[in-house]
Amino acid sequence: MATWNEGDWIAAIAAIALFAVLAFGLSLSSRKSDQVVGHPKGLFVLFYAEMWERFSYYGMRALLILYLTKFWLFDDGKSNLIYGAYTALVYITPVLGGYLADRYLGQRKAVFFGGVLLAIGHGFMAFEGMKGVVDPAVKQADPVINVFWLALALIIVGSGFLKANISVIVGQLYKLTDTRRDGAYTIFYMGVNTGAALGTILVGYLGETVGWSYGFGLAGIGMVLGMIIFVAGKPALRGRGEPPKPLARNKEVMLYGIGTASAAVIWFLIQYQSLVQNLLIVSGVAMLGYTLYEAFKLPKEPRERMFAILFLIALNPVFWGLFEQAGGSLSLYTDKFVDRGGVPTSLFQSINPIYIVLLGPIFAALWTVLGKKGLEPSTPAKFAFGLAFVGAGFLVFVLGANGAGAAAATPVLFVFLIYLLHTMGELCLSPVGLSAMNRLAPLHLASFIMGAWFYMTAVGNFVAGKIGEATGGENGEMTQAGTLDIYWKIGVVTIVISAVVLLLSPIVKRWMHVDTLEDRAELAGQAELGEPEAAGFRTSEETR
């Protein structure tokens, strides 16, 4: 009689939790009232649609680096580079999706179109070719790998249409002065992380223990369920997210064609990662030049706020370049060198969203308490703490691994510790940064600045791929000693950067001119933010 190991029990508990969430959702949908726990019913339509989308996205992402190395047999370094290019492009495409939604399609149609592309992309991920055909002498001999590239391209473009726009609809359900807005985004954010946690556990478990196609197939089913909920719940959205003006059918079809055709461009880029790097560099320099051009046209205070924005944005790639090792090199290290006790590697990526759900309310309460006492750190100081946490995570991990012995497996405790410290860093930087971009940007540049923030997040993801590539060493295969050496170096460098940021934080805080932002508060609230802001983080500057 077969016995269950730790991974089986974790997957079973996650499945029970998933069915409980489904049952709760069905009970809500049967209610005749337009209000659920004091919020519009449409909020929960968006909650469940986004939960399933994140279930699919993070579930697939948890398997991706393992699939690249174990099925297609790319070496560790190349796999990390592909992973970094993929996640970078996921953060670039919302610029296109957001623009088309704002100007033409409206958010609701953009979300649906993105969901369709995502479902098709996840479906294509379930197609498998012949294992191990990627050979240095005969590159990509199996044509099925082109289906794999197409699947990634469709997921990237689909995320671009869905990711930001569904968050915008949440805000449209409430008046700008509605005190329930922060609570609504908090509920929505819990859906994001619930889906991420359940997806990494269930999709990852099926993919590693039963078969890759089963895991990817489940991700696709999740996306389809999300879109069914979104379409069925249209009446609950009360007309929100519609096009800004009536859109002719032929023009709408043309826009869908543009979105679909962009997948062909992404299909090409994802295969040639050096092109992604060059694109990021050229676009980044152009974006910096334009930002400075606009800044020097402004009066003193808003100009200095732009300088503060540039300072904060510049730290984005540093943080995400390290944090996003989770799905790349850290996942491979966990697979190869950690005493996992029989738990599938992909399941460890559920630790971060679980920590977010547990720690998010604590951090939100902490900032509130400190703010009332006049002790809340400034935004740049919080960035310094975020960098310090992520750097310390690597140092603690290396010390724990070395303490176990050079040839011994790293105790699993230190995987939990590095995720804990990195999650604390995320809560100090990500939602705070989004809030800062919204507060400090001139109103005529608000969307551009938010796009720049996500763009630099994309740069950070590509940097993560380059760091992961370095862990592969000269021959492309990861070694325990080599990886720990790189982790120690980036940890030390990041701690030094965090100290410099903390020293400069008083200057950057003065550039922010927080004391003159009060008269902008109502207008600034018009700019909707994405997922991380949903945790409800507000600094004391916002509440004055």
C-alpha positions in Angstrom: 0.0 0.0 0.0 1.4 3.4 -1.1 2.2 5.9 1.6 1.8 9.6 1.3 4.9 11.9 1.5 4.9 15.6 2.5 4.2 16.7 -1.0 1.1 14.6 -1.3 -0.3 16.0 1.9 0.5 19.6 0.9 -1.3 19.1 -2.5 -4.3 17.5 -0.8 -4.7 20.4 1.6 -4.3 22.9 -1.2 -7.0 21.0 -3.2 -9.4 21.1 -0.2 -8.7 24.8 0.2 -9.4 25.4 -3.5 -12.7 23.6 -3.3 -13.6 25.6 -0.2 -12.9 28.8 -2.1 -15.0 27.6 -5.0 -17.9 26.7 -2.8 -17.7 30.2 -1.2 -17.7 31.8 -4.6 -20.7 29.8 -5.7 -22.6 30.8 -2.6 -21.8 34.5 -3.3 -23.0 34.2 -6.9 -26.4 32.9 -5.8 -27.1 36.0 -3.6 -29.7 38.4 -5.0 -28.2 41.4 -3.2 -25.8 43.7 -5.1 -23.7 44.0 -1.9 -21.5 41.3 -0.4 -19.9 41.9 3.0 -20.4 45.6 2.4 -18.8 45.7 -1.1 -20.3 45.6 -4.6 -20.9 42.1 -5.9 -18.7 43.0 -8.9 -15.6 43.1 -6.6 -15.9 39.4 -6.0 -16.4 38.6 -9.7 -13.1 40.3 -10.3 -11.6 38.6 -7.2 -12.4 35.1 -8.6 -11.4 36.0 -12.2 -8.0 37.3 -11.0 -7.6 34.5 -8.6 -7.9 31.9 -11.4 -5.6 34.0 -13.7 -2.9 34.1 -11.0 -3.5 30.4 -10.3 -2.6 29.8 -14.0 0.2 32.2 -14.3 2.1 31.4 -11.1 1.4 27.7 -11.4 2.9 27.6 -14.9 5.8 29.8 -13.7 6.6 27.5 -10.9 7.2 24.7 -13.4 8.9 26.8 -16.2 12.6 26.7 -15.1 12.3 23.0 -14.2 10.6 22.2 -17.6 13.4 24.0 -19.4 16.1 22.1 -17.7 14.5 18.7 -17.3 12.4 18.3 -20.4 14.0 20.5 -23.1 17.4 20.0 -21.4 18.6 23.6 -21.8 21.6 24.1 -19.4 21.0 25.9 -16.1 22.5 29.2 -17.3 20.5 29.3 -20.5 17.3 28.3 -18.7 17.7 31.2 -16.3 18.2 33.6 -19.2 15.1 32.4 -20.9 13.1 32.6 -17.7 14.4 36.2 -17.1 13.5 37.3 -20.7 10.0 35.7 -20.3 9.2 37.5 -17.0 10.7 40.8 -18.3 8.4 40.7 -21.3 5.4 40.0 -19.1 6.0 43.4 -17.4 6.5 45.2 -20.7 3.4 44.2 -22.6 0.9 45.9 -20.1 2.0 49.2 -21.7 0.4 48.1 -25.0 -2.6 46.5 -23.3 -3.2 49.5 -21.1 -3.0 52.0 -23.9 -5.4 50.1 -26.2 -7.9 49.7 -23.3 -7.7 53.4 -22.2 -8.1 54.7 -25.8 -10.3 52.2 -27.5 -11.3 48.8 -26.1 -12.2 49.6 -22.5 -10.9 47.5 -19.7 -13.6 44.8 -19.7 -13.0 43.8 -23.4 -9.3 44.0 -22.9 -9.4 41.7 -19.9 -11.6 39.2 -21.8 -9.3 39.2 -24.9 -6.3 38.8 -22.6 -7.9 35.9 -20.9 -8.6 34.2 -24.2 -5.0 34.5 -25.3 -3.9 33.2 -21.9 -6.1 30.2 -22.0 -4.9 29.3 -25.5 -1.3 29.9 -24.4 -1.6 27.6 -21.4 -3.3 25.0 -23.6 -0.3 25.0 -26.0 2.0 24.5 -23.0 0.4 21.1 -22.6 1.9 20.0 -25.9 5.0 18.0 -25.4 7.6 17.0 -28.0 10.5 14.5 -27.7 12.3 14.9 -24.4 15.8 16.2 -24.6 16.0 17.4 -28.2 17.9 20.6 -27.4 21.5 19.6 -28.2 24.4 22.0 -28.7 25.2 20.3 -32.0 21.6 20.1 -33.2 19.7 23.1 -31.8 16.0 22.8 -31.3 15.6 19.8 -33.7 12.1 19.1 -32.5 9.6 21.5 -34.2 7.3 21.2 -31.3 9.5 23.6 -29.4 8.1 26.3 -31.7 4.7 25.5 -30.1 6.4 26.1 -26.7 7.7 29.5 -27.8 4.3 30.3 -29.2 2.7 29.4 -25.8 5.0 31.7 -24.0 4.3 34.5 -26.5 0.5 34.2 -26.1 0.8 34.1 -22.3 3.0 37.2 -22.4 0.6 39.2 -24.6 -2.4 37.9 -22.7 -1.0 39.1 -19.5 -0.4 42.5 -21.1 -4.1 42.9 -21.8 -5.4 41.4 -18.5 -2.8 42.2 -15.8 -3.3 46.0 -15.3 -6.8 46.4 -16.7 -8.6 44.1 -14.3 -7.2 46.2 -11.4 -8.5 49.3 -12.9 -12.1 48.0 -13.0 -11.8 47.4 -9.2 -11.3 51.1 -8.7 -14.1 52.0 -11.1 -16.7 50.2 -8.9 -16.2 52.9 -6.2 -16.4 56.7 -6.1 -13.0 58.5 -5.6 -14.1 59.5 -2.1 -15.4 56.1 -1.1 -13.7 55.0 2.1 -14.1 51.3 1.1 -11.6 51.6 -1.8 -8.5 50.5 0.3 -10.5 47.6 1.7 -11.6 46.6 -1.8 -8.1 46.5 -3.0 -7.0 44.5 0.0 -9.7 41.9 -0.7 -8.7 41.8 -4.4 -5.0 41.4 -3.4 -5.9 38.5 -1.3 -7.4 36.9 -4.4 -4.1 37.5 -6.2 -2.1 35.7 -3.6 -4.6 33.0 -2.9 -4.5 32.1 -6.6 -0.7 32.3 -6.7 -0.3 30.0 -3.7 -2.8 27.4 -4.8 -1.6 27.4 -8.4 2.1 26.8 -7.5 1.1 23.9 -5.2 -1.5 22.1 -7.4 -0.1 22.9 -10.9 3.5 22.3 -9.7 2.6 19.1 -7.9 0.8 17.6 -11.0 3.6 18.8 -13.3 6.4 17.3 -11.3 4.7 14.1 -10.1 2.3 13.1 -12.8 3.5 14.8 -16.0 4.3 18.2 -17.4 1.3 18.3 -19.7 -1.0 17.6 -16.7 0.3 20.5 -14.7 0.2 23.0 -17.6 -3.2 21.6 -18.6 -4.5 22.4 -15.1 -3.2 25.9 -15.5 -5.1 26.3 -18.7 -8.3 24.9 -17.1 -7.9 27.5 -14.3 -7.7 30.3 -16.8 -10.9 29.1 -18.6 -12.7 29.0 -15.3 -11.6 32.5 -14.6 -13.0 33.8 -17.9 -16.3 31.9 -17.4 -16.7 33.7 -14.0 -15.7 37.1 -15.6 -18.2 36.7 -18.5 -21.1 35.4 -16.3 -20.5 38.2 -13.8 -20.7 41.0 -16.3 -24.0 42.4 -14.9 -22.4 42.7 -11.5 -19.8 45.1 -12.9 -22.6 47.7 -13.5 -21.2 48.9 -16.8 -17.7 49.5 -15.6 -14.7 49.1 -17.9 -16.6 49.8 -21.1 -14.9 51.6 -24.1 -14.5 55.4 -23.6 -16.7 55.8 -26.7 -18.7 53.5 -29.0 -16.3 51.3 -31.0 -17.0 50.2 -34.6 -17.0 46.4 -35.0 -14.4 46.5 -37.7 -12.1 48.7 -35.7 -12.5 46.4 -32.7 -11.5 43.4 -34.8 -8.5 45.3 -36.1 -7.4 46.0 -32.5 -7.7 42.3 -31.6 -5.6 41.6 -34.7 -2.9 44.0 -33.6 -2.8 42.3 -30.2 -2.7 38.8 -31.8 0.0 39.8 -34.3 2.2 41.2 -31.4 2.5 37.6 -30.3 4.5 36.9 -33.4 7.0 39.6 -32.4 7.2 38.2 -28.9 7.6 34.7 -30.3 10.8 35.9 -32.0 12.1 37.9 -29.1 11.7 35.2 -26.5 14.0 32.9 -28.6 16.8 35.6 -28.9 17.3 36.9 -25.4 20.1 39.3 -26.4 17.5 41.2 -28.4 15.4 41.6 -25.3 18.5 43.0 -23.5 19.2 45.5 -26.3 15.5 46.5 -26.4 15.6 47.2 -22.7 18.8 49.3 -22.9 17.7 51.4 -25.9 14.2 51.9 -24.5 15.5 52.7 -21.0 17.9 55.3 -22.2 15.1 56.9 -24.3 12.8 56.8 -21.3 15.4 58.5 -19.1 16.0 61.2 -21.6 12.3 61.9 -22.0 11.8 62.0 -18.2 14.7 64.5 -17.7 13.4 66.6 -20.6 9.9 66.8 -19.0 11.5 67.4 -15.5 13.5 70.4 -16.5 10.4 72.1 -18.0 8.7 72.0 -14.5 9.0 74.5 -11.6 11.4 73.7 -8.8 9.2 71.5 -6.5 7.6 69.2 -9.2 11.0 69.0 -10.9 12.6 67.8 -7.6 9.8 65.3 -7.2 10.7 63.9 -10.7 14.3 63.5 -9.4 13.0 61.6 -6.4 11.0 59.4 -8.8 14.1 58.7 -10.8 16.0 57.8 -7.7 13.3 55.3 -6.5 12.8 53.8 -10.0 16.5 53.2 -10.4 16.4 50.9 -7.3 13.7 48.8 -8.9 15.9 46.6 -11.0 18.3 46.1 -8.0 15.5 44.7 -5.9 13.7 42.6 -8.5 16.9 41.3 -10.0 17.6 39.6 -6.7 14.0 38.8 -5.6 13.2 37.1 -8.8 15.9 34.5 -8.3 13.0 32.6 -6.6 11.6 31.3 -9.8 15.0 30.8 -11.5 18.3 30.0 -9.8 16.8 29.5 -6.3 14.3 27.0 -7.7 17.1 25.1 -9.4 19.3 25.2 -6.3 16.3 23.9 -4.2 15.9 21.1 -6.7 19.5 20.1 -6.7 21.0 20.9 -3.3 18.2 21.2 -0.6 17.0 18.5 1.6 13.4 18.8 0.5 12.0 15.7 2.3 10.2 14.5 -0.8 8.3 17.7 -1.4 8.3 18.7 -5.2 10.5 21.7 -5.9 7.8 23.8 -7.4 5.8 23.8 -4.3 8.3 26.0 -2.5 7.3 28.9 -4.7 4.0 29.0 -2.8 5.8 30.2 0.3 6.0 33.8 -0.9 2.3 34.4 -1.6 1.4 32.6 1.7 3.8 34.9 3.5 2.2 37.9 1.7 -1.3 36.9 2.9 0.0 36.4 6.5 2.3 39.4 6.7 0.5 42.0 4.5 -2.0 43.0 7.1 0.7 43.2 9.8 2.9 45.5 7.7 -0.2 47.7 6.9 -1.0 48.0 10.6 2.7 48.7 11.4 2.9 51.7 9.0 -0.4 53.0 10.5 0.8 52.7 14.1 4.2 54.2 13.3 2.5 57.0 11.3 0.3 58.0 14.2 3.3 58.2 16.4 5.3 60.2 13.9 7.8 57.4 13.5 7.0 56.0 10.1 10.0 55.7 7.8 10.0 57.9 4.7 9.5 56.2 1.3 13.2 56.1 0.4 14.0 54.7 3.9 11.5 51.9 3.3 13.2 51.2 0.0 16.5 50.9 1.9 14.9 48.5 4.3 13.5 46.5 1.4 16.9 46.2 -0.2 18.5 45.3 3.2 15.9 42.5 3.7 16.5 41.0 0.3 20.3 41.2 0.7 20.1 39.7 4.2 18.1 36.8 2.8 20.9 35.7 0.6 23.5 36.1 3.3 21.4 34.0 5.8 20.9 31.4 3.1 24.6 31.1 2.4 25.6 31.0 6.0 23.0 28.2 6.6 24.1 26.2 3.6 27.8 26.5 4.5 27.0 25.7 8.1 25.6 22.3 7.0 28.9 21.5 5.3 30.2 22.0 1.8 29.1 18.6 0.5 25.9 18.3 2.6 22.4 19.2 1.4 21.2 22.6 2.6 18.5 22.3 5.4 15.1 23.3 4.1 14.7 25.7 7.0 16.9 28.2 5.2 14.7 28.1 2.1 11.8 29.3 4.4 14.1 31.9 5.9 15.2 33.4 2.6 11.6 33.6 1.4 10.6 35.2 4.7 13.2 37.9 4.5 12.5 38.5 0.8 8.8 38.8 1.4 9.4 41.4 4.1 11.6 43.3 1.6 8.8 43.1 -1.0 6.3 44.6 1.5 8.7 47.4 2.2 9.3 48.3 -1.4 6.7 47.1 -3.9 3.4 48.6 -2.7 5.2 51.7 -1.2 6.9 52.3 -4.6 3.6 52.1 -6.5 2.0 54.5 -4.1 5.0 56.9 -4.4 4.8 56.9 -8.2 1.1 57.8 -8.0 1.6 60.6 -5.4 4.8 62.3 -6.9 4.2 62.2 -10.6 2.7 65.3 -12.3 -0.8 64.6 -13.4 0.0 64.9 -17.1 2.7 62.3 -16.7 1.0 59.9 -14.2 0.5 57.1 -16.7 3.9 57.5 -18.1 5.6 57.3 -14.7 3.6 54.2 -13.7 4.6 52.6 -17.0 8.2 53.5 -16.2 7.9 51.8 -12.9 6.7 48.6 -14.4 9.2 48.9 -17.2 12.1 49.0 -14.7 10.5 46.0 -13.0 10.9 44.3 -16.4 14.5 45.3 -16.4 14.9 43.8 -12.9 13.4 40.5 -14.2 15.9 40.4 -17.0 18.7 41.2 -14.6 17.5 38.3 -12.5 17.9 36.1 -15.6 21.5 37.3 -16.1 22.4 36.6 -12.4 20.8 33.2 -12.8 22.8 32.6 -16.0 26.0 33.4 -14.0 25.1 30.7 -11.4 25.4 28.2 -14.3 29.2 28.9 -14.4 31.3 28.6 -17.6 29.8 25.3 -18.7 26.2 26.2 -18.0 25.7 23.7 -15.1 25.0 25.0 -11.6 27.3 24.0 -8.8 26.5 24.4 -5.1 29.7 26.2 -4.3 29.6 28.5 -7.3 26.0 29.5 -6.6 26.6 30.2 -3.0 29.5 32.4 -3.9 27.4 34.5 -6.2 24.6 34.7 -3.6 27.1 35.9 -1.0 28.5 38.6 -3.3 25.1 40.0 -4.4 23.9 39.9 -0.8 26.9 42.0 0.4 26.6 44.4 -2.5 22.9 44.9 -1.8 23.4 45.5 1.9 26.0 48.2 0.9 23.5 49.8 -1.6 20.8 49.8 1.1 23.1 51.6 3.5 23.8 54.3 0.8 20.1 54.6 0.1 19.4 55.1 3.8 22.1 57.8 4.1 20.6 59.6 1.0 17.0 59.2 2.1 16.7 62.6 3.9 17.8 64.3 0.7 15.3 62.3 -1.4 12.6 63.0 1.1 13.2 66.7 0.8 12.9 66.4 -3.0 9.5 64.8 -2.5 8.1 68.0 -0.9 5.5 66.0 0.9 4.2 69.0 2.8 2.7 70.5 -0.4 1.0 67.4 -1.7 -2.3 67.8 0.2 -4.0 69.9 -2.5 -3.2 67.2 -5.1 -4.7 64.3 -3.0 -8.1 64.1 -4.7 -6.7 64.3 -8.2 -3.9 61.9 -7.5 -6.5 59.3 -6.5 -7.7 59.2 -10.0 -4.8 57.1 -11.2 -5.5 53.5 -10.6 -2.6 51.2 -9.6 -1.9 47.5 -10.1 -1.9 44.5 -7.9 0.8 45.3 -5.2 -1.0 48.5 -4.1 -4.0 46.4 -3.2 -2.4 45.4 0.1 -3.7 48.8 1.4 -0.3 50.3 2.2 -0.5 54.0 2.8 2.3 56.1 4.1 1.8 58.9 6.7 2.3 61.4 3.9 -0.8 60.1 2.2 -3.0 60.4 5.3 -2.0 64.0 6.3 
